[in-house]
Amino acid sequence: MAERDETPDAPVKAAPVQSATETGATEATAISPETASLLGLIDKLNSLLERSELVELEVEAGETGIVLRKPAALAPLAVTVAAAPFGTADPAGAAAPAELAAPVSTAKAVRAPLTGIFYASSSPSAPSYITVGQHVAIGQVIGLIEAMKLFNEIKSDASGKVVRIVAESGKLVKAKQPLIEVEP
């Protein structure tokens, strides 16, 4: 229970927190019902992730999003970091950071508006909607995404020369994943 001073603009003082041994509870502090509900949802999503073969689960609701990953999803990153121990003096490796730095690109990514299977053409025997080096205009169809047995035309929101096709035809793409890169 919170206490208030006699003055109307005084800040709210928190009630003293009892330890878990004093209250018999497992938590040291009280949490709001909204926080408890959110934590319960996260626990349910985590158990769903653990029971599935997925390595990552991303959920968005409005402006709020959460990404849960299994430890196996992070293992390749740990191996990469462990490959170059910090503080080693290697004259040959001194130029490595400069070589790894990617050149700054002015390309704009056209991203998938939904999750589904990406197709670069209308049928296996038809030519691709776009190719590298081709010029695309805003509103031009660049591919199809099949979601829930519906084929959705994906249109470019940028114009320019296609410098890279990121998505593979027949493969799963996630919402907001780059499909192509276009240079103005």
DRENRO-962665 format. One record per atom (N, C-alpha, C): residue number from 1; x, y, z negated. Coordinates in Angstrom, 2 decimals. Layout:
// residues N
{NUM {X Y Z}},
...
//
This chain:
// residues 184
{1 {0.84 -1.16 0.00}},
{1 {0.00 0.00 0.00}},
{1 {0.88 1.22 0.00}},
{2 {0.59 2.23 0.78}},
{2 {1.41 3.44 0.87}},
{2 {0.89 4.46 -0.12}},
{3 {1.78 5.28 -0.66}},
{3 {1.42 6.33 -1.60}},
{3 {1.66 7.67 -0.95}},
{4 {0.86 8.67 -1.31}},
{4 {1.02 10.01 -0.77}},
{4 {1.33 10.95 -1.91}},
{5 {2.17 11.96 -1.62}},
{5 {2.40 13.04 -2.58}},
{5 {1.16 13.90 -2.65}},
{6 {1.14 14.81 -3.58}},
{6 {-0.01 15.70 -3.74}},
{6 {-0.11 16.71 -2.61}},
{7 {1.02 17.06 -1.96}},
{7 {0.98 18.04 -0.88}},
{7 {0.43 17.38 0.38}},
{8 {-0.39 18.12 1.14}},
{8 {-1.03 17.50 2.31}},
{8 {-0.06 17.13 3.42}},
{9 {1.08 17.81 3.59}},
{9 {2.00 17.52 4.69}},
{9 {3.17 16.64 4.27}},
{10 {3.12 16.04 3.13}},
{10 {4.22 15.21 2.66}},
{10 {4.25 13.90 3.44}},
{11 {5.45 13.37 3.69}},
{11 {5.53 12.11 4.44}},
{11 {4.99 10.95 3.61}},
{12 {4.60 9.91 4.32}},
{12 {4.09 8.72 3.65}},
{12 {5.26 7.97 3.06}},
{13 {5.12 7.52 1.82}},
{13 {6.17 6.73 1.17}},
{13 {5.76 5.28 1.23}},
{14 {6.68 4.44 1.58}},
{14 {6.38 3.02 1.66}},
{14 {6.36 2.43 0.27}},
{15 {5.51 1.47 0.06}},
{15 {5.45 0.76 -1.21}},
{15 {6.72 -0.06 -1.36}},
{16 {7.14 -0.33 -2.57}},
{16 {8.34 -1.14 -2.76}},
{16 {8.16 -2.52 -2.15}},
{17 {9.22 -3.00 -1.50}},
{17 {9.19 -4.29 -0.84}},
{17 {9.56 -5.36 -1.84}},
{18 {8.73 -6.39 -1.92}},
{18 {9.03 -7.49 -2.82}},
{18 {9.79 -8.55 -2.05}},
{19 {10.67 -9.23 -2.70}},
{19 {11.44 -10.27 -2.02}},
{19 {10.56 -11.50 -1.83}},
{20 {11.01 -12.41 -1.00}},
{20 {10.25 -13.62 -0.71}},
{20 {10.07 -14.46 -1.97}},
{21 {11.03 -14.43 -2.88}},
{21 {10.90 -15.22 -4.09}},
{21 {9.87 -14.62 -5.03}},
{22 {9.70 -13.29 -5.01}},
{22 {8.71 -12.65 -5.87}},
{22 {7.30 -12.88 -5.36}},
{23 {7.10 -12.86 -4.04}},
{23 {5.76 -12.99 -3.48}},
{23 {5.40 -14.42 -3.13}},
{24 {6.40 -15.26 -2.99}},
{24 {6.15 -16.64 -2.56}},
{24 {6.00 -16.74 -1.06}},
{25 {6.17 -15.63 -0.34}},
{25 {6.05 -15.62 1.12}},
{25 {7.40 -15.89 1.75}},
{26 {7.37 -16.19 3.05}},
{26 {8.62 -16.45 3.75}},
{26 {9.21 -15.19 4.34}},
{27 {8.45 -14.11 4.42}},
{27 {8.96 -12.87 4.99}},
{27 {9.23 -11.88 3.89}},
{28 {10.27 -11.05 4.07}},
{28 {10.66 -10.08 3.05}},
{28 {9.83 -8.81 3.16}},
{29 {9.31 -8.47 4.33}},
{29 {8.53 -7.26 4.50}},
{29 {7.21 -7.58 5.17}},
{30 {6.22 -6.75 4.92}},
{30 {4.92 -6.91 5.57}},
{30 {5.00 -6.34 6.98}},
{31 {4.31 -6.98 7.94}},
{31 {4.31 -6.48 9.31}},
{31 {2.87 -6.18 9.72}},
{32 {2.73 -5.30 10.68}},
{32 {1.40 -4.91 11.13}},
{32 {0.75 -6.06 11.89}},
{33 {-0.56 -6.07 11.99}},
{33 {-1.25 -7.12 12.75}},
{33 {-0.84 -7.13 14.22}},
{34 {-0.57 -5.94 14.80}},
{34 {-0.14 -5.89 16.20}},
{34 {1.21 -6.56 16.39}},
{35 {2.13 -6.29 15.46}},
{35 {3.46 -6.90 15.54}},
{35 {3.37 -8.40 15.35}},
{36 {2.55 -8.84 14.40}},
{36 {2.37 -10.27 14.15}},
{36 {1.79 -10.95 15.39}},
{37 {0.84 -10.31 16.04}},
{37 {0.24 -10.86 17.25}},
{37 {1.28 -10.96 18.37}},
{38 {2.09 -9.91 18.54}},
{38 {3.13 -9.92 19.56}},
{38 {4.17 -11.01 19.29}},
{39 {4.59 -11.14 18.04}},
{39 {5.56 -12.18 17.69}},
{39 {4.98 -13.57 17.93}},
{40 {3.70 -13.75 17.63}},
{40 {3.05 -15.03 17.88}},
{40 {3.02 -15.35 19.37}},
{41 {2.73 -14.34 20.19}},
{41 {2.72 -14.52 21.64}},
{41 {4.12 -14.88 22.15}},
{42 {5.13 -14.21 21.64}},
{42 {6.50 -14.51 22.06}},
{42 {6.87 -15.94 21.67}},
{43 {6.47 -16.38 20.47}},
{43 {6.73 -17.75 20.05}},
{43 {6.05 -18.75 20.98}},
{44 {4.80 -18.46 21.38}},
{44 {4.09 -19.36 22.29}},
{44 {4.77 -19.41 23.65}},
{45 {5.19 -18.24 24.16}},
{45 {5.88 -18.21 25.45}},
{45 {7.21 -18.97 25.37}},
{46 {7.92 -18.82 24.25}},
{46 {9.20 -19.52 24.08}},
{46 {8.98 -21.03 24.04}},
{47 {7.94 -21.50 23.35}},
{47 {7.70 -22.94 23.30}},
{47 {7.28 -23.45 24.68}},
{48 {6.53 -22.65 25.44}},
{48 {6.17 -23.01 26.80}},
{48 {7.42 -23.14 27.67}},
{49 {8.34 -22.19 27.53}},
{49 {9.59 -22.23 28.28}},
{49 {10.41 -23.47 27.91}},
{50 {10.49 -23.79 26.63}},
{50 {11.27 -24.94 26.18}},
{50 {10.70 -26.26 26.69}},
{51 {9.38 -26.35 26.80}},
{51 {8.74 -27.59 27.26}},
{51 {8.80 -27.75 28.78}},
{52 {9.10 -26.67 29.49}},
{52 {9.11 -26.72 30.95}},
{52 {10.52 -26.92 31.48}},
{53 {10.62 -27.08 32.80}},
{53 {11.92 -27.19 33.45}},
{53 {12.46 -25.83 33.86}},
{54 {11.71 -24.78 33.58}},
{54 {12.15 -23.43 33.92}},
{54 {13.36 -23.03 33.08}},
{55 {14.19 -22.16 33.60}},
{55 {15.30 -21.63 32.82}},
{55 {15.04 -20.18 32.43}},
{56 {14.03 -19.56 33.05}},
{56 {13.72 -18.16 32.76}},
{56 {12.22 -17.96 32.90}},
{57 {11.66 -17.15 32.00}},
{57 {10.24 -16.82 32.05}},
{57 {10.12 -15.32 31.90}},
{58 {9.50 -14.67 32.88}},
{58 {9.31 -13.22 32.86}},
{58 {7.82 -12.93 32.85}},
{59 {7.39 -12.11 31.88}},
{59 {5.98 -11.77 31.74}},
{59 {5.87 -10.25 31.67}},
{60 {4.93 -9.70 32.45}},
{60 {4.67 -8.26 32.41}},
{60 {3.19 -8.04 32.20}},
{61 {2.89 -7.06 31.35}},
{61 {1.51 -6.64 31.12}},
{61 {1.53 -5.12 31.04}},
{62 {1.02 -4.47 32.08}},
{62 {1.06 -3.01 32.12}},
{62 {2.50 -2.54 32.22}},
{63 {2.91 -1.68 31.31}},
{63 {4.28 -1.16 31.32}},
{63 {5.21 -1.95 30.41}},
{64 {4.70 -3.01 29.79}},
{64 {5.50 -3.82 28.88}},
{64 {5.90 -5.11 29.57}},
{65 {7.16 -5.49 29.40}},
{65 {7.65 -6.72 29.99}},
{65 {8.62 -7.42 29.07}},
{66 {8.73 -8.74 29.22}},
{66 {9.67 -9.52 28.43}},
{66 {10.24 -10.61 29.31}},
{67 {11.52 -10.90 29.12}},
{67 {12.19 -11.97 29.85}},
{67 {12.78 -12.91 28.81}},
{68 {12.41 -14.18 28.88}},
{68 {12.95 -15.21 28.00}},
{68 {13.80 -16.13 28.85}},
{69 {15.00 -16.45 28.37}},
{69 {15.90 -17.34 29.11}},
{69 {16.38 -18.45 28.20}},
{70 {16.54 -19.64 28.78}},
{70 {17.14 -20.75 28.06}},
{70 {18.65 -20.51 28.00}},
{71 {19.33 -21.05 27.00}},
{71 {20.78 -20.90 26.93}},
{71 {21.49 -21.40 28.18}},
{72 {20.94 -22.40 28.85}},
{72 {21.55 -22.93 30.08}},
{72 {21.60 -21.87 31.17}},
{73 {20.65 -20.93 31.17}},
{73 {20.64 -19.88 32.18}},
{73 {21.78 -18.90 32.00}},
{74 {22.28 -18.78 30.78}},
{74 {23.36 -17.86 30.50}},
{74 {24.73 -18.52 30.57}},
{75 {24.80 -19.85 30.65}},
{75 {26.07 -20.58 30.64}},
{75 {27.01 -20.15 31.76}},
{76 {26.57 -19.98 33.03}},
{76 {27.51 -19.56 34.07}},
{76 {28.16 -18.21 33.78}},
{77 {27.42 -17.31 33.14}},
{77 {28.00 -16.02 32.78}},
{77 {29.11 -16.18 31.76}},
{78 {28.90 -17.06 30.78}},
{78 {29.90 -17.26 29.74}},
{78 {31.16 -17.87 30.33}},
{79 {31.03 -18.78 31.29}},
{79 {32.19 -19.39 31.93}},
{79 {32.99 -18.35 32.70}},
{80 {32.30 -17.45 33.38}},
{80 {32.97 -16.41 34.14}},
{80 {33.76 -15.49 33.23}},
{81 {33.18 -15.12 32.11}},
{81 {33.86 -14.24 31.16}},
{81 {35.03 -14.96 30.52}},
{82 {34.87 -16.24 30.21}},
{82 {35.94 -16.99 29.55}},
{82 {37.11 -17.26 30.49}},
{83 {36.90 -17.19 31.79}},
{83 {37.96 -17.48 32.75}},
{83 {39.09 -16.45 32.69}},
{84 {38.81 -15.23 32.28}},
{84 {39.83 -14.19 32.20}},
{84 {39.90 -13.68 30.76}},
{85 {40.74 -14.30 29.91}},
{85 {40.81 -13.88 28.52}},
{85 {41.24 -12.43 28.40}},
{86 {40.66 -11.75 27.45}},
{86 {40.94 -10.35 27.20}},
{86 {42.35 -10.18 26.65}},
{87 {43.06 -9.20 27.17}},
{87 {44.38 -8.87 26.63}},
{87 {45.53 -9.61 27.26}},
{88 {45.29 -10.45 28.27}},
{88 {46.40 -11.14 28.91}},
{88 {47.05 -10.21 29.91}},
{89 {48.35 -10.21 29.91}},
{89 {49.10 -9.37 30.84}},
{89 {49.52 -10.22 32.02}},
{90 {48.86 -10.06 33.13}},
{90 {49.15 -10.80 34.34}},
{90 {49.41 -9.80 35.46}},
{91 {50.66 -9.64 35.93}},
{91 {50.93 -8.66 36.96}},
{91 {50.13 -8.90 38.24}},
{92 {49.92 -10.15 38.60}},
{92 {49.17 -10.45 39.81}},
{92 {47.69 -10.12 39.63}},
{93 {47.18 -10.24 38.41}},
{93 {45.77 -9.98 38.14}},
{93 {45.48 -8.51 37.94}},
{94 {46.48 -7.65 37.94}},
{94 {46.26 -6.23 37.71}},
{94 {45.42 -5.59 38.81}},
{95 {45.53 -6.10 40.04}},
{95 {44.77 -5.53 41.14}},
{95 {43.39 -6.16 41.28}},
{96 {43.10 -7.19 40.50}},
{96 {41.82 -7.90 40.62}},
{96 {40.61 -7.00 40.40}},
{97 {40.57 -6.12 39.38}},
{97 {39.38 -5.30 39.21}},
{97 {39.09 -4.42 40.43}},
{98 {40.11 -3.92 41.09}},
{98 {39.91 -3.09 42.27}},
{98 {39.32 -3.92 43.41}},
{99 {39.76 -5.18 43.52}},
{99 {39.25 -6.05 44.57}},
{99 {37.80 -6.44 44.32}},
{100 {37.42 -6.58 43.04}},
{100 {36.07 -6.99 42.70}},
{100 {35.06 -5.87 42.83}},
{101 {35.52 -4.63 42.82}},
{101 {34.60 -3.50 42.90}},
{101 {33.95 -3.48 44.28}},
{102 {32.62 -3.47 44.30}},
{102 {31.89 -3.47 45.56}},
{102 {31.80 -2.05 46.10}},
{103 {31.88 -1.89 47.40}},
{103 {31.73 -0.55 47.95}},
{103 {30.32 -0.03 47.70}},
{104 {30.22 1.27 47.52}},
{104 {28.93 1.88 47.26}},
{104 {28.11 1.83 48.55}},
{105 {26.92 1.28 48.45}},
{105 {26.07 1.11 49.61}},
{105 {24.92 2.10 49.56}},
{106 {24.54 2.59 50.72}},
{106 {23.41 3.50 50.80}},
{106 {22.15 2.74 51.20}},
{107 {22.25 1.41 51.30}},
{107 {21.11 0.60 51.72}},
{107 {20.01 0.61 50.66}},
{108 {18.78 0.65 51.14}},
{108 {17.61 0.61 50.27}},
{108 {17.00 -0.78 50.39}},
{109 {16.67 -1.36 49.24}},
{109 {16.07 -2.70 49.24}},
{109 {14.56 -2.59 49.39}},
{110 {14.02 -3.42 50.27}},
{110 {12.57 -3.57 50.37}},
{110 {12.26 -4.78 49.49}},
{111 {11.44 -4.56 48.47}},
{111 {11.20 -5.58 47.45}},
{111 {9.86 -6.29 47.64}},
{112 {9.81 -7.52 47.15}},
{112 {8.59 -8.32 47.22}},
{112 {7.54 -7.74 46.27}},
{113 {6.32 -7.53 46.74}},
{113 {5.28 -7.00 45.87}},
{113 {4.64 -8.06 44.97}},
{114 {4.87 -9.34 45.27}},
{114 {4.29 -10.42 44.48}},
{114 {5.19 -11.64 44.54}},
{115 {4.93 -12.60 43.70}},
{115 {5.69 -13.84 43.66}},
{115 {5.03 -14.87 44.58}},
{116 {5.85 -15.58 45.34}},
{116 {5.33 -16.61 46.24}},
{116 {6.43 -17.12 47.16}},
{117 {6.04 -17.87 48.16}},
{117 {6.98 -18.43 49.14}},
{117 {7.10 -17.44 50.30}},
{118 {8.34 -17.04 50.60}},
{118 {8.60 -16.08 51.66}},
{118 {8.78 -16.80 52.99}},
{119 {8.16 -16.24 54.03}},
{119 {8.34 -16.77 55.39}},
{119 {8.76 -15.62 56.29}},
{120 {9.83 -15.83 57.06}},
{120 {10.36 -14.79 57.94}},
{120 {9.61 -14.71 59.26}},
{121 {8.77 -15.71 59.56}},
{121 {8.00 -15.70 60.80}},
{121 {6.61 -16.24 60.54}},
{122 {5.72 -16.05 61.52}},
{122 {4.33 -16.48 61.35}},
{122 {4.15 -17.99 61.46}},
{123 {5.09 -18.67 62.11}},
{123 {5.07 -20.13 62.20}},
{123 {6.51 -20.60 62.40}},
{124 {6.78 -21.87 62.16}},
{124 {8.16 -22.36 62.31}},
{124 {8.74 -22.16 63.70}},
{125 {7.90 -22.18 64.74}},
{125 {8.41 -22.03 66.11}},
{125 {8.42 -20.57 66.58}},
{126 {7.81 -19.67 65.81}},
{126 {7.75 -18.25 66.21}},
{126 {9.04 -17.53 65.81}},
{127 {9.39 -16.47 66.55}},
{127 {10.60 -15.71 66.18}},
{127 {10.38 -14.96 64.87}},
{128 {11.47 -14.65 64.20}},
{128 {11.40 -13.91 62.94}},
{128 {10.85 -12.51 63.17}},
{129 {10.16 -12.00 62.16}},
{129 {9.62 -10.65 62.25}},
{129 {10.75 -9.63 62.39}},
{130 {11.88 -9.87 61.70}},
{130 {13.01 -8.94 61.75}},
{130 {14.31 -9.72 61.84}},
{131 {15.36 -9.04 62.34}},
{131 {16.70 -9.62 62.39}},
{131 {17.69 -8.55 61.92}},
{132 {18.86 -8.99 61.51}},
{132 {19.91 -8.05 61.10}},
{132 {20.30 -7.20 62.30}},
{133 {20.40 -5.91 62.09}},
{133 {20.74 -4.98 63.16}},
{133 {19.53 -4.33 63.80}},
{134 {18.37 -4.91 63.58}},
{134 {17.13 -4.37 64.15}},
{134 {16.70 -3.13 63.36}},
{135 {16.03 -2.21 64.03}},
{135 {15.48 -1.02 63.36}},
{135 {14.05 -1.33 62.92}},
{136 {13.74 -1.01 61.65}},
{136 {12.38 -1.20 61.14}},
{136 {11.79 0.15 60.78}},
{137 {10.48 0.23 60.89}},
{137 {9.75 1.45 60.54}},
{137 {8.92 1.20 59.30}},
{138 {8.55 2.26 58.64}},
{138 {7.68 2.15 57.47}},
{138 {6.35 1.56 57.93}},
{139 {5.88 0.55 57.23}},
{139 {4.62 -0.11 57.58}},
{139 {4.78 -1.30 58.51}},
{140 {5.98 -1.54 59.02}},
{140 {6.21 -2.68 59.92}},
{140 {6.26 -3.96 59.10}},
{141 {5.64 -5.03 59.60}},
{141 {5.64 -6.32 58.93}},
{141 {7.04 -6.91 58.98}},
{142 {7.55 -7.31 57.82}},
{142 {8.90 -7.90 57.75}},
{142 {8.86 -9.37 57.38}},
{143 {7.69 -9.86 56.97}},
{143 {7.57 -11.27 56.59}},
{143 {6.22 -11.54 55.95}},
{144 {6.05 -12.78 55.51}},
{144 {4.83 -13.21 54.84}},
{144 {5.20 -13.81 53.49}},
{145 {4.34 -13.63 52.52}},
{145 {4.50 -14.32 51.23}},
{145 {3.22 -15.10 50.98}},
{146 {3.39 -16.41 50.80}},
{146 {2.26 -17.27 50.49}},
{146 {2.10 -17.35 48.98}},
{147 {0.94 -16.95 48.50}},
{147 {0.63 -17.03 47.07}},
{147 {-0.80 -17.51 46.93}},
{148 {-0.99 -18.57 46.20}},
{148 {-2.32 -19.14 45.95}},
{148 {-3.04 -19.46 47.25}},
{149 {-2.33 -20.08 48.18}},
{149 {-2.85 -20.52 49.48}},
{149 {-3.26 -19.37 50.40}},
{150 {-2.85 -18.14 50.06}},
{150 {-3.12 -16.99 50.92}},
{150 {-1.80 -16.46 51.46}},
{151 {-1.79 -16.08 52.73}},
{151 {-0.61 -15.51 53.34}},
{151 {-0.76 -14.00 53.36}},
{152 {0.15 -13.30 52.71}},
{152 {0.11 -11.84 52.60}},
{152 {1.20 -11.24 53.48}},
{153 {0.81 -10.33 54.38}},
{153 {1.80 -9.64 55.20}},
{153 {2.58 -8.68 54.31}},
{154 {3.89 -8.71 54.42}},
{154 {4.74 -7.80 53.66}},
{154 {5.25 -6.75 54.62}},
{155 {4.98 -5.51 54.29}},
{155 {5.36 -4.40 55.16}},
{155 {6.49 -3.61 54.53}},
{156 {7.35 -3.09 55.38}},
{156 {8.50 -2.31 54.93}},
{156 {8.05 -0.97 54.36}},
{157 {8.66 -0.57 53.25}},
{157 {8.39 0.75 52.69}},
{157 {9.56 1.69 52.95}},
{158 {10.46 1.26 53.84}},
{158 {11.62 2.07 54.22}},
{158 {11.83 1.92 55.72}},
{159 {12.45 2.92 56.33}},
{159 {12.78 2.81 57.74}},
{159 {14.28 2.89 57.90}},
{160 {14.78 2.25 58.94}},
{160 {16.20 2.26 59.20}},
{160 {16.65 0.94 59.80}},
{161 {17.97 0.74 59.79}},
{161 {18.57 -0.46 60.37}},
{161 {18.68 -1.55 59.31}},
{162 {18.25 -2.75 59.63}},
{162 {18.34 -3.88 58.71}},
{162 {19.80 -4.30 58.63}},
{163 {20.38 -4.21 57.43}},
{163 {21.78 -4.59 57.25}},
{163 {21.93 -5.96 56.61}},
{164 {20.86 -6.44 55.95}},
{164 {20.94 -7.74 55.30}},
{164 {19.55 -8.27 55.04}},
{165 {19.36 -9.55 55.31}},
{165 {18.12 -10.23 54.95}},
{165 {18.46 -11.08 53.73}},
{166 {17.92 -10.69 52.58}},
{166 {18.26 -11.33 51.31}},
{166 {17.46 -12.62 51.10}},
{167 {16.16 -12.58 51.34}},
{167 {15.30 -13.72 51.09}},
{167 {15.45 -14.78 52.18}},
{168 {15.41 -16.05 51.76}},
{168 {15.47 -17.15 52.71}},
{168 {14.06 -17.60 53.03}},
{169 {13.82 -17.89 54.29}},
{169 {12.51 -18.35 54.72}},
{169 {12.21 -19.71 54.10}},
{170 {11.00 -19.85 53.56}},
{170 {10.60 -21.10 52.94}},
{170 {11.00 -21.22 51.48}},
{171 {11.60 -20.19 50.91}},
{171 {12.06 -20.22 49.52}},
{171 {11.20 -19.31 48.65}},
{172 {11.15 -19.62 47.37}},
{172 {10.40 -18.83 46.40}},
{172 {11.06 -17.48 46.17}},
{173 {10.26 -16.43 46.19}},
{173 {10.73 -15.09 45.82}},
{173 {9.87 -14.61 44.66}},
{174 {10.48 -13.85 43.78}},
{174 {9.77 -13.30 42.64}},
{174 {9.36 -11.87 42.93}},
{175 {8.34 -11.40 42.25}},
{175 {7.92 -10.01 42.40}},
{175 {9.10 -9.11 42.08}},
{176 {9.27 -8.07 42.86}},
{176 {10.32 -7.06 42.72}},
{176 {11.70 -7.55 43.15}},
{177 {11.78 -8.75 43.70}},
{177 {13.05 -9.26 44.22}},
{177 {13.30 -8.66 45.59}},
{178 {14.53 -8.25 45.92}},
{178 {14.81 -7.70 47.24}},
{178 {14.58 -8.74 48.34}},
{179 {13.93 -8.31 49.42}},
{179 {13.72 -9.18 50.57}},
{179 {14.72 -8.85 51.67}},
{180 {14.84 -7.54 51.97}},
{180 {15.80 -7.08 52.97}},
{180 {16.45 -5.79 52.45}},
{181 {17.58 -5.44 53.06}},
{181 {18.23 -4.17 52.78}},
{181 {18.28 -3.36 54.06}},
{182 {17.90 -2.09 53.95}},
{182 {17.80 -1.20 55.11}},
{182 {18.65 0.02 54.87}},
{183 {19.46 0.40 55.86}},
{183 {20.22 1.64 55.79}},
{183 {19.51 2.69 56.63}},
{184 {19.33 3.89 56.08}},
{184 {18.63 4.94 56.83}},
{184 {19.39 5.36 58.08}},
//
